Protein backbone atom coordinates (compact mmCIF):
# COMPACT_ATOMS: atom_id res chain seq x y z
CA UNK A 1 0.00 0.00 0.00
CA UNK A 2 1.33 3.41 -0.97
CA UNK A 3 1.04 5.80 1.98
CA UNK A 4 2.19 8.84 0.07
CA UNK A 5 -0.69 9.85 -2.18
CA UNK A 6 -3.36 10.72 0.43
CA UNK A 7 -1.21 13.20 2.30
CA UNK A 8 0.91 14.88 -0.34
CA UNK A 9 -1.09 18.09 -0.39
CA UNK A 10 -0.20 18.67 3.26
CA UNK A 11 3.45 17.62 3.00
CA UNK A 12 5.25 15.33 5.44
CA UNK A 13 3.15 16.48 8.40
CA UNK A 14 0.26 14.40 7.09
CA UNK A 15 2.41 11.24 7.05
CA UNK A 16 4.01 11.49 10.48
CA UNK A 17 2.37 10.05 13.57
CA UNK A 18 1.00 13.11 15.47
CA UNK A 19 2.21 11.77 18.84
CA UNK A 20 5.73 11.36 17.52
CA UNK A 21 5.65 14.76 15.85
CA UNK A 22 4.45 16.50 19.02
CA UNK A 23 7.32 14.96 20.93
CA UNK A 24 9.91 15.87 18.32
CA UNK A 25 8.69 19.44 17.91
CA UNK A 26 8.85 20.24 21.60
CA UNK A 27 11.16 23.16 22.52
CA UNK A 28 13.62 20.76 24.16
CA UNK A 29 16.00 19.15 21.68
CA UNK A 30 15.64 15.47 20.85
CA UNK A 31 18.56 13.51 22.28
CA UNK A 32 19.47 10.38 20.34
CA UNK A 33 20.23 8.59 23.61
CA UNK A 34 16.55 8.92 24.54
CA UNK A 35 15.32 7.22 21.38
CA UNK A 36 15.09 3.57 20.47
CA UNK A 37 17.39 2.13 17.84
CA UNK A 38 15.77 1.24 14.56
CA UNK A 39 14.55 -2.38 14.48
CA UNK A 40 15.16 -2.55 10.73
CA UNK A 41 11.55 -3.25 9.81
CA UNK A 42 9.05 -0.80 11.31
CA UNK A 43 7.57 2.25 9.63
CA UNK A 44 6.06 5.46 11.02
CA UNK A 45 8.52 5.52 13.90
CA UNK A 46 10.96 8.03 15.36
CA UNK A 47 14.32 6.35 15.94
CA UNK A 48 18.04 7.07 16.03
CA UNK A 49 19.95 5.89 12.98
CA UNK A 50 23.64 6.04 11.91
CA UNK A 51 24.40 9.05 9.72
CA UNK A 52 26.82 7.05 7.55
CA UNK A 53 23.95 4.80 6.42
CA UNK A 54 21.92 7.70 5.01
CA UNK A 55 22.32 8.43 1.31
CA UNK A 56 21.49 11.87 -0.16
CA UNK A 57 18.09 12.63 -1.61
CA UNK A 58 18.43 12.14 -5.41
CA UNK A 59 15.47 14.47 -5.96
CA UNK A 60 16.75 17.36 -3.86
CA UNK A 61 15.67 20.56 -5.65
CA UNK A 62 18.03 22.81 -3.69
CA UNK A 63 21.27 23.47 -5.56
CA UNK A 64 22.66 26.25 -3.36
CA UNK A 65 23.48 25.82 0.34
CA UNK A 66 24.67 29.03 1.97
CA UNK A 67 27.87 28.37 3.97
CA UNK A 68 26.94 30.98 6.59
CA UNK A 69 23.52 29.42 7.16
CA UNK A 70 25.12 25.99 7.58
CA UNK A 71 27.61 27.38 10.09
CA UNK A 72 24.79 28.97 12.08
CA UNK A 73 22.87 25.69 12.08
CA UNK A 74 25.94 23.75 13.26
CA UNK A 75 26.43 26.23 16.08
CA UNK A 76 22.78 25.92 17.08
CA UNK A 77 22.94 22.11 17.12
CA UNK A 78 26.11 22.18 19.22
CA UNK A 79 24.52 24.56 21.73
CA UNK A 80 20.91 23.33 21.78
CA UNK A 81 20.84 19.92 20.14
CA UNK A 82 18.73 18.90 17.14
CA UNK A 83 15.10 19.91 17.68
CA UNK A 84 13.59 18.79 14.37
CA UNK A 85 14.41 15.23 13.19
CA UNK A 86 15.13 14.44 9.56
CA UNK A 87 12.83 12.19 7.51
CA UNK A 88 14.00 9.09 5.65
CA UNK A 89 12.74 6.00 3.88
CA UNK A 90 14.23 2.53 4.01
CA UNK A 91 16.65 1.44 1.28
CA UNK A 92 18.53 -1.80 0.58
CA UNK A 93 21.05 -3.40 2.96
CA UNK A 94 19.70 -1.72 6.12
CA UNK A 95 20.44 1.72 4.74
CA UNK A 96 18.25 4.80 4.33
CA UNK A 97 17.47 7.45 1.72
CA UNK A 98 16.96 11.02 2.85
CA UNK A 99 13.59 12.66 2.15
CA UNK A 100 13.80 15.90 4.11
CA UNK A 101 16.49 17.60 6.21
CA UNK A 102 19.65 17.75 4.12
CA UNK A 103 20.95 20.86 5.91
CA UNK A 104 20.42 19.18 9.29
CA UNK A 105 22.12 15.99 8.10
CA UNK A 106 25.08 17.86 6.59
CA UNK A 107 25.54 19.87 9.77
CA UNK A 108 25.46 16.79 12.01
CA UNK A 109 28.01 15.00 9.81
CA UNK A 110 30.38 17.96 9.88
CA UNK A 111 30.03 18.30 13.65
CA UNK A 112 30.86 14.62 14.07
CA UNK A 113 27.51 13.34 15.33
CA UNK A 114 27.26 9.65 14.53
CA UNK A 115 23.54 9.03 15.11
CA UNK A 116 20.64 11.31 14.27
CA UNK A 117 16.91 11.28 15.15
CA UNK A 118 14.81 10.42 12.11
CA UNK A 119 11.24 9.73 11.15
CA UNK A 120 11.16 6.51 9.14
CA UNK A 121 8.17 6.49 6.79
CA UNK A 122 7.07 4.24 3.95
CA UNK A 123 7.53 5.48 0.40
CA UNK A 124 6.98 2.73 -2.14
CA UNK A 125 7.83 4.14 -5.56
CA UNK A 126 10.31 6.43 -7.27
CA UNK A 127 7.46 8.64 -8.47
CA UNK A 128 6.06 9.01 -4.94
CA UNK A 129 9.54 9.77 -3.60
CA UNK A 130 10.12 12.42 -6.27
CA UNK A 131 6.73 14.02 -5.73
CA UNK A 132 7.01 14.08 -1.95
CA UNK A 133 10.60 15.36 -1.95
CA UNK A 134 9.90 18.21 -4.34
CA UNK A 135 6.64 19.31 -2.75
CA UNK A 136 8.06 19.11 0.76
CA UNK A 137 11.04 21.27 -0.23
CA UNK A 138 8.82 23.79 -2.03
CA UNK A 139 6.58 24.10 1.02
CA UNK A 140 9.26 24.22 3.72
CA UNK A 141 12.65 25.21 2.37
CA UNK A 142 13.79 28.68 1.33
CA UNK A 143 14.38 27.73 -2.29
CA UNK A 144 15.33 30.41 -4.79
CA UNK A 145 12.97 31.13 -7.68
CA UNK A 146 14.88 29.02 -10.22
CA UNK A 147 14.99 26.03 -7.86
CA UNK A 148 11.24 26.33 -7.41
CA UNK A 149 10.71 26.64 -11.17
CA UNK A 150 12.81 23.53 -11.83
CA UNK A 151 10.94 21.63 -9.11
CA UNK A 152 7.60 22.50 -10.74
CA UNK A 153 8.97 21.46 -14.14
CA UNK A 154 10.12 18.09 -12.77
CA UNK A 155 6.70 17.48 -11.23
CA UNK A 156 5.20 18.03 -14.69
CA UNK A 157 7.79 16.05 -16.66
CA UNK A 158 8.45 13.15 -14.26
CA UNK A 159 5.27 12.90 -12.19
CA UNK A 160 2.84 13.82 -15.00
CA UNK A 161 1.14 16.46 -12.87
CA UNK A 162 -0.72 19.37 -14.42
CA UNK A 163 -0.08 22.94 -13.32
CA UNK A 164 -3.48 22.93 -11.64
CA UNK A 165 -2.58 19.78 -9.66
CA UNK A 166 0.76 21.26 -8.59
CA UNK A 167 -0.95 24.46 -7.48
CA UNK A 168 -3.37 22.46 -5.35
CA UNK A 169 -0.64 20.37 -3.75
CA UNK A 170 1.61 23.29 -2.80
CA UNK A 171 -1.19 25.66 -1.84
CA UNK A 172 -0.59 28.21 -4.63
CA UNK A 173 -2.80 29.48 -7.44
CA UNK A 174 -2.14 28.19 -10.95
CA UNK A 175 -0.93 31.57 -12.21
CA UNK A 176 1.86 31.54 -9.63
CA UNK A 177 3.01 28.10 -10.82
CA UNK A 178 2.84 29.25 -14.47
CA UNK A 179 4.88 32.38 -13.77
CA UNK A 180 7.62 30.38 -12.03
CA UNK A 181 7.87 27.90 -14.91
CA UNK A 182 8.11 30.77 -17.43
CA UNK A 183 11.31 31.89 -15.70
CA UNK A 184 13.05 28.86 -17.23
CA UNK A 185 12.66 30.46 -20.66
CA UNK A 186 15.15 33.14 -19.65
CA UNK A 187 18.83 32.88 -20.67
CA UNK A 188 21.11 31.14 -18.18
CA UNK A 189 22.84 34.43 -17.35
CA UNK A 190 19.55 35.88 -16.09
CA UNK A 191 18.57 32.66 -14.30
CA UNK A 192 21.91 32.75 -12.46
CA UNK A 193 21.36 36.36 -11.42
CA UNK A 194 17.94 35.46 -10.08
CA UNK A 195 19.30 32.44 -8.19
CA UNK A 196 22.00 34.64 -6.63
CA UNK A 197 19.45 37.29 -5.59
CA UNK A 198 21.04 39.91 -7.84
CA UNK A 199 17.55 40.54 -9.21
CA UNK A 200 14.02 39.73 -8.04
CA UNK A 201 11.35 37.61 -9.71
CA UNK A 202 9.59 40.87 -10.60
CA UNK A 203 12.65 42.02 -12.57
CA UNK A 204 12.91 38.61 -14.26
CA UNK A 205 9.23 38.50 -15.24
CA UNK A 206 9.61 41.90 -16.90
CA UNK A 207 12.62 40.66 -18.90
CA UNK A 208 10.66 37.64 -20.18
CA UNK A 209 8.57 40.00 -22.29
CA UNK A 210 11.59 40.78 -24.47
CA UNK A 211 11.97 38.19 -27.24
CA UNK A 212 15.57 39.17 -28.03
CA UNK A 213 18.12 37.47 -25.76
CA UNK A 214 20.61 40.24 -26.57
CA UNK A 215 18.15 42.88 -25.35
CA UNK A 216 17.42 40.83 -22.23
CA UNK A 217 21.10 40.57 -21.29
CA UNK A 218 21.80 44.22 -22.09
CA UNK A 219 18.92 45.37 -19.91
CA UNK A 220 19.98 42.96 -17.15
CA UNK A 221 23.44 44.54 -17.03
CA UNK A 222 21.95 48.05 -16.94
CA UNK A 223 19.48 47.24 -14.17
CA UNK A 224 22.14 45.62 -11.99
CA UNK A 225 24.58 48.50 -12.56
CA UNK A 226 22.01 51.22 -11.87
CA UNK A 227 19.85 49.33 -9.33
CA UNK A 228 16.65 49.65 -11.37
CA UNK A 229 13.35 49.10 -9.61
CA UNK A 230 10.88 46.63 -11.10
CA UNK A 231 8.75 49.52 -12.35
CA UNK A 232 11.80 51.06 -14.07
CA UNK A 233 12.57 47.75 -15.80
CA UNK A 234 8.95 47.45 -16.94
CA UNK A 235 9.17 50.96 -18.40
CA UNK A 236 12.41 50.11 -20.21
CA UNK A 237 10.89 46.92 -21.61
CA UNK A 238 7.83 48.86 -22.78
CA UNK A 239 10.06 51.33 -24.61
CA UNK A 240 11.93 48.54 -26.34
CA UNK A 241 8.72 46.83 -27.37
CA UNK A 242 6.80 49.93 -28.47
CA UNK A 243 7.02 50.67 -32.21
CA UNK A 244 8.58 53.95 -33.25
CA UNK A 245 6.17 56.47 -34.75
CA UNK A 246 8.46 56.96 -37.72
CA UNK A 247 9.06 53.27 -38.21
CA UNK A 248 9.17 51.94 -41.74
CA UNK A 249 5.73 50.83 -42.89
CA UNK A 250 5.62 47.37 -44.44
CA UNK A 251 4.27 47.51 -47.98
CA UNK A 252 1.37 45.12 -48.44
CA UNK A 253 -0.86 44.30 -51.41
CA UNK A 254 -4.30 45.95 -51.31
CA UNK A 255 -6.02 42.77 -52.49
CA UNK A 256 -5.34 39.06 -52.38
CA UNK A 257 -2.99 37.11 -50.10
CA UNK A 258 0.36 38.44 -48.93
CA UNK A 259 3.40 36.31 -49.69
CA UNK A 260 4.66 33.74 -47.20
CA UNK A 261 7.86 35.78 -46.75
CA UNK A 262 5.89 38.95 -45.93
CA UNK A 263 3.65 36.98 -43.60
CA UNK A 264 6.64 35.56 -41.72
CA UNK A 265 8.24 39.01 -41.55
CA UNK A 266 5.07 40.53 -40.10
CA UNK A 267 4.71 37.73 -37.55
CA UNK A 268 8.30 38.22 -36.36
CA UNK A 269 7.86 41.98 -36.06
CA UNK A 270 4.68 41.62 -34.01
CA UNK A 271 6.27 38.95 -31.84
CA UNK A 272 9.10 41.35 -31.01
CA UNK A 273 6.58 44.05 -30.15
CA UNK A 274 4.25 41.90 -28.05
CA UNK A 275 6.75 39.50 -26.52
CA UNK A 276 4.68 36.42 -27.37
CA UNK A 277 3.85 34.17 -30.33
CA UNK A 278 1.78 35.76 -33.09
CA UNK A 279 0.25 33.96 -36.09
CA UNK A 280 -1.49 35.31 -39.20
CA UNK A 281 -4.26 33.37 -40.91
CA UNK A 282 -5.49 34.64 -44.28
CA UNK A 283 -7.86 33.29 -46.92
CA UNK A 284 -7.47 33.67 -50.69
CA UNK A 285 -9.51 36.87 -50.72
CA UNK A 286 -7.17 38.58 -48.24
CA UNK A 287 -9.44 38.38 -45.17
CA UNK A 288 -8.15 36.68 -42.05
CA UNK A 289 -7.28 36.94 -38.40
CA UNK A 290 -4.33 37.58 -36.11
CA UNK A 291 -3.82 35.04 -33.30
CA UNK A 292 -1.93 36.32 -30.24
CA UNK A 293 -1.02 33.61 -27.73
CA UNK A 294 -1.04 34.08 -23.95
CA UNK A 295 -0.39 31.55 -21.20
CA UNK A 296 -2.04 32.97 -18.09
CA UNK A 297 -4.35 35.69 -16.85
CA UNK A 298 -1.30 37.72 -15.85
CA UNK A 299 0.07 37.39 -19.40
CA UNK A 300 -3.27 38.53 -20.84
CA UNK A 301 -3.27 41.57 -18.57
CA UNK A 302 0.29 42.39 -19.67
CA UNK A 303 -0.72 42.21 -23.35
CA UNK A 304 -3.74 44.42 -22.74
CA UNK A 305 -1.63 47.06 -20.98
CA UNK A 306 0.96 46.93 -23.76
CA UNK A 307 -1.63 47.30 -26.56
CA UNK A 308 -3.30 50.10 -24.64
CA UNK A 309 0.01 51.97 -24.25
CA UNK A 310 0.73 51.50 -27.97
CA UNK A 311 -2.70 52.90 -28.80
CA UNK A 312 -2.08 55.94 -26.61
CA UNK A 313 1.24 56.51 -28.36
CA UNK A 314 -0.50 56.96 -31.72
CA UNK A 315 -3.27 59.25 -30.46
Secondary structure, DSSP 8 states (H G I E B T S, - for coil): ---SGGGGGGGGGGGS-HHHHHHHTSSS-B-GGGS-B--SS--SEEEEEEGGGEE--TT-------HHHHHHHHHHHHHH-B-S-EEEEE-STT-EEEEE-HHHHHHHHHHT--EEEEEEE---SHHHHHHHHHHHHHHHS---HHHHHHHHHHHHHHH---HHHHHHHHT--HHHHHHHHHGGGS-HHHHHHHHTTSS-HHHHHHHHT---HHHHHHHHHHHHHHT--HHHHHHHHHHHHS--TT-------SSS---HHHHHHHHHHHHHHHSS-EEEEE-TTS-EEEEE---SHHHHHHHHHHHHHHHHHT-
